[in-house]
Each structure stands twice: as structure tokens, then as C-alpha cells.
Amino acid sequence: MFRKLHIQMTLFSSVVTSAILVVMALVCLLISESSIRENSYMTFLNNVYSCITQLEGQTVISHRWLQNVMSTYHLQIEILDNGEPLYFYSITGQEQDEAAFQTALELSRDSHGLNLENYSSAQKLTRSADFRFPGYYACTALIPHAGGMLSMIVLYPLDSLQAQLNTQRLAFGAAVLGAIAAVTVFSWFFTKKMIRPLEKSRKEQTAFIAAASHELRSPLAVIQSGLSAIPQASPERAGAFIEMSLRECRRMSRLIQDLLSLSSADNHTWKLEAVPCELDTLLLETYEKYENLTKKKGFRLAVSLPDEPLPPCTVDAGKIAQILAVLLDNAMSYVPEDGRILLSLKKEPGSAVISVTDNGPGIPDSEKEAIFQRFYRSDASRNDKQHFGLGLCIAREIALLHKGTLTVSDASGGGAVFTLRLPLS
């Protein structure tokens, strides 16, 4: 499922990003080509009008100058002096595209109103026309000259310009293909990283459902077996079966309540009834509630409060009491006979710190975070059916709801210290 989703997300992101890249590349290419074409045309016009200016000021047309202009500017030039071609063309034998010259002559006459074959020797000003046609830039001109009139056709073949544009297109295409490949590789790893939390959440959800189903199956099996045995049992045994079934019902009710609490935490619908609370009073009340119970079990419970009273802390007192109950129940499940449990309160900058310290076996470093996971129970407590492995998870969720923290560390001399930090502001 997740592999298919990974491939689909990679393809989707790659296709969308690639389409955007192609569109942007085409727009940039069009702008660049338009700029190159315009620059090329302006350069052509500058070169042509430079030649016209030179011809207007010369009484004799130098063959060397004409040869230099044509080779330097890559121009094809045809000049007629009073309708006769220059001697230059007969001695150089330079090849020129006569069909292109004829096309330029006709376009100049028909489209731009400059007929190079019909002119007046009385003309005193230079007339010119510039235009484009397939494969060439062209300029035609009639230039008054000593003793008559020069007619000139200048062509610039676009082969080199087209080669430049083709090279640029290939460069753009290669860049786009490289970018698409890079985007595809990036999308593969990025989407894989995006899916990883979903995959982890799915695995945790599956494990949570399996664990919850297992925990619910056990009391249901006991209830079913007890109720099925009642009709054949004696009155005394029937009462025992009924009591056992009721006990399992209460146990299942606690489990369902814990699951509902976690569901509220996951859905962010767990509401706080936060009011200013004196934490030292809350600890004393908790101590009094557990004092007799710990004595019956042979444990020693002590409380340590600061010399100076702490300012009231805005919390939901019922939920903080629930955290303390979870921590104390957890401590009593682990401490040995004649064990010690210390409930303490102190103030740190900006926060109140509540600690529950025991002298039990402690918690290995590898399990210090695992114990806050749902349905996690260490090997020492798996036989205790009163614990489902949800208490510490719920306690941490309550701490986070108060913008506080719940952590565990090693106690000096052995044992564990659960520390609850609550902001005082």
C-alpha cells in the first residue's frame, strides 16, 4: 500500500514539477530567442547603415573595403552603379544567392515602395528599406553618387543565427532534462520521507488495535466462562463466578475509559478545567489518600515540600491528581517489600517540579522512553492484570496538555524518579 502510494506521489510531484519547469523553460527560451533575433537584426542594420554612410562619402568604391565589409560582417552585397554591376564581382568571382537578391529586389519594390530599377538621377537624398524574409535579413538602398546613382542590396543569411538558436535550444533541453531527472530523484526521497511518519503511524495503529483487542479479549473470556458455569454451579460457587465476572467488568470498564482518554488526546478534544491551584495542598491530599494503602502493603510513603509556599499554578487539579495516582500506582507495583516512595515538590525558574521517587529495580535506559508507549509493560509487571500499560502514556498526554513535561531518570542509590514539570506562568 505505502509502496504504491510512494510511487504515485513521486510520479505526481515529478510530472507537475516537470510541467512547470518545461513551461518556464519555454517562456525563457522564447524571450531569449526574441532578444537574440532583435539584437541580431539591430546589429545588421547598424552594419548596413555604416556601409551606406561610407558609400555616401566615397567618390571611389574601394574593392578592398567592400571585401573587408562582406567578410567581417558576413554580408552579401550587390551594388549597381547606374544599373551596371561593379567590376569587383567579375574579378573576385564571389558566389552569391541570386535568387535571394531577386526576392529582395521584388519585396523592396512591391512591399516597401523602393524600386531599385527605376530611379531619377536628380535624386539628392539616400532612400533605403529594411525588411526580413525567410532565411535572410535584407536592406535595399538608392544612394546618390558622383556621376549617377548607386543601387545596393544587402543580405544577411540567417544560417549562423539559426545555428546559435539551435545550440541554445539544445542547451535548454539538456538543462530541462537534467532538472527533471534531479526533481524525480528528489521527489523519490522526499515523498519517501513524507510517507515514513504515515507508515510508522499505521504500524503503531495496527499494534494499538491488536493490543487493545488482546486486553479486551481476556476479561471477556473470563466473563463468558464465569457466566456459562453459573447454571451448573452450587450457590456458593455461583456467587464466586458472579463476583469474578463483575471484577472483570470493572477492569474492562477502566480499560475502555483509558482508551477514550487517549482518543480524546489524539483528537485534541481533551478539555482542561484549569484554575489556580496550590500544588503543595494537592500533594498533601494525595499523600493522605495513599498513606493507609501504602502502610497495608508494607511501603513507606513520605512527602517533601519546599520551605516557602509556591505561587498558585493554573492547572486542572483533577488531571494532575490523575498523574500522581498513575505514578504512585506504578511505584507501588515495582518497589520491594519495605520499599520507600517519596513524593516531593520544589520550585525551579518558571516552573514547579513534582517528583515521585522509589527504590525499586529502576528502569533500563533502553526502556526509559518505551514505558510511555501505549500498552507497554516491563516484564516485571506483565502478570499484574490491573495495569494495561496505558497509565504512563495518559499521564504524559496530560502533562503535554498543560504544556509541561513528564520524564523518568535514575534515582541515586537505585530506583526511578518520575519528574513532572509544570509552567508557573
C-alpha positions in Angstrom: 0.0 0.0 0.0 2.6 2.5 1.1 5.0 1.5 -1.8 2.2 2.1 -4.3 1.4 5.5 -2.6 5.2 6.3 -2.7 5.3 5.6 -6.4 2.1 7.6 -7.1 3.3 10.6 -5.1 6.7 10.5 -6.8 5.1 10.4 -10.3 2.6 13.1 -9.4 5.2 15.5 -8.0 7.6 14.8 -10.8 5.0 15.3 -13.5 3.7 18.5 -12.0 7.1 20.0 -11.3 8.4 18.9 -14.7 5.5 20.5 -16.4 6.1 23.8 -14.6 9.9 23.5 -15.5 9.1 22.9 -19.2 6.6 25.8 -19.4 9.1 28.2 -17.6 11.9 26.9 -19.9 9.8 27.5 -23.0 8.9 31.0 -21.8 12.5 31.8 -21.1 13.6 30.3 -24.4 11.1 32.4 -26.3 12.2 35.6 -24.5 15.8 34.8 -25.1 15.3 33.9 -28.8 13.3 37.1 -29.4 16.1 39.1 -27.8 18.8 37.4 -29.8 16.8 37.9 -33.1 16.2 41.6 -32.3 19.9 42.1 -31.3 21.0 40.3 -34.5 18.7 42.5 -36.6 19.8 45.7 -35.0 23.4 44.7 -35.5 22.7 44.0 -39.1 21.0 47.4 -39.6 23.9 49.2 -37.8 26.4 47.5 -40.1 24.3 48.3 -43.2 23.8 51.9 -42.4 27.5 52.2 -41.6 28.2 50.9 -45.1 25.6 53.4 -46.6 27.3 56.3 -44.8 30.7 55.1 -46.1 29.4 54.9 -49.6 27.8 58.4 -49.4 31.2 59.9 -48.5 33.3 58.0 -51.0 33.9 59.1 -54.6 35.6 55.8 -55.4 34.5 52.5 -54.1 37.5 50.5 -52.8 37.4 46.8 -53.7 39.4 46.1 -50.5 36.9 48.0 -48.3 34.0 46.1 -49.9 35.7 42.8 -49.5 36.5 43.6 -45.9 32.9 44.6 -45.1 31.5 41.5 -46.6 33.8 39.1 -44.8 33.8 41.0 -41.4 30.0 41.4 -41.2 29.1 38.1 -43.1 27.1 40.1 -45.6 26.2 39.5 -49.2 26.2 42.8 -51.1 25.2 43.7 -54.6 25.9 47.2 -55.8 25.0 48.6 -59.2 26.5 51.8 -60.4 23.8 53.4 -62.7 22.4 50.0 -63.3 25.8 48.3 -64.0 27.4 45.8 -61.6 30.8 46.8 -60.1 33.9 45.4 -61.7 34.6 43.9 -58.2 32.2 41.0 -58.8 33.9 40.0 -62.0 37.4 39.9 -60.6 36.6 38.2 -57.3 34.2 35.6 -58.6 32.4 35.6 -55.2 29.4 33.3 -55.1 26.1 34.9 -54.1 22.5 33.8 -53.9 21.0 35.4 -57.0 17.5 34.1 -56.2 17.7 35.8 -52.8 18.8 39.0 -54.4 15.9 38.8 -56.9 13.4 38.2 -54.0 14.8 41.2 -52.1 14.5 43.3 -55.2 10.9 42.4 -55.7 10.0 42.8 -52.0 11.6 46.2 -51.9 9.6 47.3 -55.0 6.3 45.7 -54.2 6.1 45.9 -50.4 8.2 48.8 -49.4 7.9 51.2 -52.4 11.6 51.4 -53.3 12.2 50.4 -56.9 15.9 50.0 -57.4 15.4 49.7 -61.2 13.5 53.0 -61.6 15.3 56.0 -60.2 16.0 59.6 -61.0 19.5 60.9 -61.3 18.2 64.1 -59.9 17.6 62.4 -56.5 19.7 64.1 -53.9 18.9 62.0 -50.7 19.5 58.4 -49.9 16.5 56.2 -49.7 16.5 52.8 -48.0 14.2 50.0 -46.9 15.0 47.2 -44.5 12.9 44.0 -44.1 13.1 40.3 -43.4 12.1 37.3 -45.5 12.7 33.6 -44.9 16.4 32.9 -44.4 17.6 36.5 -44.7 17.7 40.0 -43.3 17.6 42.4 -46.2 18.2 46.1 -46.8 17.9 48.0 -50.1 19.1 51.5 -50.8 19.4 54.1 -53.5 22.4 56.3 -52.9 23.2 59.5 -54.8 26.8 59.2 -56.1 29.2 61.3 -58.1 28.1 61.0 -61.7 24.9 59.0 -61.0 23.2 56.6 -58.6 24.2 53.6 -56.6 21.6 50.9 -56.0 22.5 48.4 -53.3 21.0 45.2 -52.0 22.5 43.8 -48.7 21.6 40.4 -47.5 22.5 38.7 -44.2 22.0 34.9 -44.3 20.4 33.6 -41.1 22.3 30.3 -41.1 24.6 31.3 -38.3 21.8 32.8 -36.3 19.7 29.6 -36.7 22.7 27.6 -35.6 23.1 29.7 -32.5 19.4 29.3 -31.7 19.6 25.6 -32.2 22.6 25.4 -29.9 20.7 27.4 -27.3 17.6 25.1 -27.7 19.8 22.0 -27.1 21.3 23.6 -24.0 17.9 24.5 -22.7 16.6 21.0 -23.5 19.6 19.4 -21.7 19.1 21.6 -18.7 15.4 20.8 -18.5 16.1 17.1 -18.8 18.7 17.3 -16.1 16.3 19.3 -13.9 13.6 16.8 -14.5 15.9 13.9 -13.5 17.0 15.8 -10.4 13.4 16.6 -9.5 12.4 12.9 -9.9 15.2 11.7 -7.7 14.4 14.4 -5.1 10.7 13.6 -5.3 11.5 9.9 -4.7 13.5 10.5 -1.5 11.3 13.4 -0.3 8.0 11.5 -0.7 9.6 8.5 1.0 10.5 10.8 3.9 6.9 12.2 3.9 5.4 8.8 3.9 7.6 7.4 6.7 5.6 9.0 9.6 2.4 7.7 8.0 3.8 4.3 7.7 5.0 4.5 11.3 1.6 5.7 12.4 -0.1 2.9 10.6 2.1 0.3 12.2 1.5 1.9 15.7 -2.2 2.0 15.0 -2.2 -1.7 14.0 -0.2 -2.6 17.1 -2.5 -0.5 19.2 -5.6 -2.2 17.9 -4.0 -5.6 18.3 -3.0 -4.9 21.9 -6.4 -3.3 22.7 -8.2 -6.4 21.2 -6.0 -8.7 23.3 -6.6 -6.7 26.5 -10.4 -6.7 25.9 -10.4 -10.4 24.9 -9.0 -11.6 28.2 -11.8 -10.1 30.5 -14.5 -11.1 28.0 -13.2 -14.7 28.1 -13.3 -14.7 31.9 -16.8 -13.2 32.0 -18.0 -15.7 29.4 -16.6 -18.7 31.1 -17.9 -17.5 34.5 -21.4 -16.8 33.3 -21.6 -20.1 31.4 -20.5 -22.0 34.6 -23.2 -20.4 36.9 -26.2 -22.6 35.9 -24.3 -25.8 36.8 -22.5 -24.4 39.9 -23.6 -24.5 43.6 -25.0 -21.3 45.1 -21.6 -20.6 46.8 -19.7 -21.2 43.6 -22.2 -19.3 41.6 -21.6 -16.2 43.8 -17.8 -16.6 43.3 -18.4 -16.7 39.5 -20.6 -13.6 39.6 -18.0 -11.7 41.7 -15.3 -12.7 39.3 -17.4 -11.6 36.3 -18.1 -8.2 38.0 -14.4 -7.7 38.8 -13.5 -8.3 35.1 -16.3 -6.0 34.1 -14.8 -3.2 36.3 -11.4 -4.0 34.8 -12.7 -3.7 31.2 -14.5 -0.5 32.1 -11.2 1.0 33.3 -9.5 -0.1 30.1 -12.3 1.5 27.9 -12.1 4.7 29.9 -8.3 4.8 29.3 -8.8 4.2 25.6 -11.4 7.0 25.5 -9.0 9.3 27.2 -6.2 8.5 24.7 -8.7 9.0 21.8 -9.6 12.5 23.2 -5.9 13.3 23.4 -5.3 12.2 19.8 -8.3 14.2 18.5 -7.3 17.2 20.6 -10.7 17.2 22.2 -9.4 16.7 25.7 -10.6 19.8 27.7 -8.9 21.3 30.7 -10.7 22.9 33.5 -7.7 25.0 34.6 -7.9 27.1 37.7 -5.2 28.5 40.1 -4.2 25.5 42.3 -1.9 25.3 45.3 0.3 22.3 44.4 1.6 21.7 47.9 -2.0 21.2 49.1 -2.6 18.9 46.2 0.4 16.8 47.2 -0.7 16.6 50.8 -4.1 15.4 49.7 -2.6 12.8 47.5 -0.3 11.7 50.4 -3.2 11.3 52.8 -5.2 9.4 50.2 -2.3 6.8 49.7 -0.9 6.8 53.2 -3.1 3.9 54.6 -2.8 1.9 51.4 1.0 2.0 51.4 1.1 1.1 55.1 -1.1 -2.0 54.4 1.3 -3.1 51.7 4.4 -2.5 53.8 5.7 0.5 52.0 6.8 3.8 53.4 5.4 6.9 51.7 6.9 10.3 52.5 6.2 13.8 51.2 8.7 16.7 50.9 7.5 20.3 50.4 9.5 23.5 50.0 10.0 25.8 53.0 8.4 28.7 51.2 4.9 28.2 49.6 4.8 28.1 45.8 2.6 30.6 44.0 -0.6 29.1 42.7 -0.2 27.1 39.4 -3.0 27.3 36.8 -3.8 23.6 36.2 -6.7 21.1 36.1 -6.3 19.8 39.6 -8.2 16.6 38.8 -6.0 15.7 36.0 -2.8 16.5 37.9 -4.1 14.2 40.7 -4.6 11.6 38.0 -0.9 11.9 37.0 0.1 11.5 40.7 -2.1 8.5 41.0 -0.6 6.8 38.0 2.9 7.5 39.2 2.2 6.2 42.8 0.4 3.1 41.5 3.4 2.5 39.2 5.9 2.9 42.1 3.9 0.5 44.3 4.0 -2.1 41.5 7.8 -2.1 41.5 9.2 -1.3 44.9 10.2 -4.4 47.0 8.8 -5.2 50.4 9.6 -2.4 52.9 10.1 -0.2 50.0 10.2 3.6 50.1 8.3 6.1 47.9 9.0 9.9 48.2 6.5 12.5 46.9 8.3 15.9 46.6 7.7 19.4 45.3 10.1 22.1 44.5 10.3 25.3 42.5 12.6 26.0 39.6 12.8 29.1 37.5 9.5 29.4 35.7 8.2 26.0 36.7 7.0 23.8 39.5 8.6 20.3 39.8 6.8 17.3 41.2 8.8 14.1 41.7 7.9 10.6 42.6 11.0 8.6 43.7 11.1 4.9 44.6 13.8 2.5 45.5 12.7 -0.2 43.1 14.7 -2.0 40.5 14.9 1.1 38.3 14.3 1.3 34.6 17.0 0.5 32.0 18.0 3.3 29.7 16.6 1.3 26.7 13.1 1.4 28.2 13.0 5.0 29.5 11.0 6.2 26.5 9.3 2.9 25.8 7.4 2.9 29.1 5.4 5.9 27.9 4.2 4.0 24.8 0.7 2.5 24.7 0.3 -1.0 26.2 4.0 -1.2 27.0 4.7 -3.0 30.2 8.1 -4.2 31.5 8.5 -7.9 32.2 8.3 -7.4 35.9 4.7 -6.1 35.7 3.1 -8.3 33.0 1.5 -10.5 35.5 -0.3 -7.6 37.1 -3.8 -7.6 35.5 -4.7 -4.2 37.0 -2.2 -2.5 34.7 -2.8 -2.3 30.9 0.3 -0.3 30.1 -1.7 2.9 29.4 -1.3 4.8 32.7 2.1 6.4 31.9 1.0 7.2 28.3 -2.1 9.0 29.7 0.0 10.8 32.3 2.4 12.2 29.7 -0.6 13.3 27.5 -2.0 15.2 30.5 1.4 16.8 31.1 1.7 17.9 27.5 -1.9 19.3 27.7 -0.6 21.5 30.5 2.4 22.5 28.3 4.6 20.6 30.8 6.8 17.5 30.6 6.9 14.1 32.3 10.3 12.3 32.3 12.0 9.5 34.1 15.5 9.2 35.4 17.6 7.0 37.7 17.4 7.7 41.4 20.6 7.9 43.5 21.1 4.6 45.2 18.8 2.7 42.8 15.2 3.1 41.7 13.5 5.5 39.4 12.5 9.2 39.6 9.4 10.4 37.6 9.6 14.2 37.2 6.6 16.3 36.3 7.4 19.9 35.3 4.5 22.4 35.1 4.9 26.0 34.0 4.0 28.6 36.7 3.2 31.4 34.2 
